[in-house]
Amino acid sequence: MLVIPLLAGCGQHGSAQAPSPSASSTTPAPPISGAGSNRCATAQLQFSLGPANAATGNYIATVSVVNRSGPACYLGGYPGVELLDAGGHHLQDATRSTDSFFGSYPPSHRVDFPPGGSSSFDLTWGGNDPCGGTPAQQGASMKVTPPGAYDSATIAAHLTVCPNSLTVHPLGSRPQQG
């Protein structure tokens, strides 16, 4: 998996829509022995967008999340994702779902981040341009807001996204073929 540092470029094309920072998240489970008892703050985390993979006009890319601070912490739920154009203007917010073309995701759950620990979440979207006669949106970056946070980090995201097709899946979950 190619990991792209914060604010670095990603040359993949695809479609994307991001969830708003006001998105709901699940209630975290009680702390696990040795795990962090504090929710991860955005400033503690580094986000990296991996390469997009495609099948029949559907795209998937993984966003890695790394705890780059000293203390352990936790998150649980859906990150907020907002796709922006080259001028930094809003294109779309990702919707939240456990379903995708690539399989169903387990429900959101608590994810513990020891110092240097990592997890990820997937983004999926439709990317056939033109999108049913409507031009695709050209993303240049995205704002990522951790579950339960109000501030966000911005990472490069050069994606071709059909309008209203970007979906974010639960942090720490992988699609299950069913």
C-alpha positions, 0 to 999 in steps of 0.5 A: 500500500502506498502511504502519502504523507499529510498534504502530499499528492495522490495521482489516482482518479476516481469519484469521491464524496465525504461525510460532514464533520457533524457525522454521528459516531458510535459510543466507544467501548470501555477502555481495554487494559493498557489502552488509551482512555482518551479520544484521539485528537486530530493533532495526534493523528497523521492521515494518508490516502493510498492508491485507488483500485477499481472494478466496473466503474467502482473505486475503493481507496484506503485512508491510513490513520497513525497515532504520531503522539506519545500517549495511547488514544482511541476512536470509534465510528465514521470519520467525516470526509469532505472532498474539495476542488483545487480552489479549496471549495466544497464539492461533496461530503461522503455518506456513511455506510456499511455496504459497498460494491466491494462487500459489507463492512462490520459495524463501527467499533472502538479502535485503540491506537498505541503510540505509533499505532495505526488503523484505516478506513475505506472510501468508495465511489462511482467514477465513470465519467460522465456520470449518467450524463453529469460531469464528474467532480475533480477533487484535489484534496479532502478534509478528514475529521476523526470521529467525535472531533470538530477539527480536521486535517487536509490531505491531497486527494486527486480523485475524479468522483461522480456527484453524490457517490463518495461513501466512507466506511467504519474506522478499523473495518474491512469489507466482508464478501458475503 
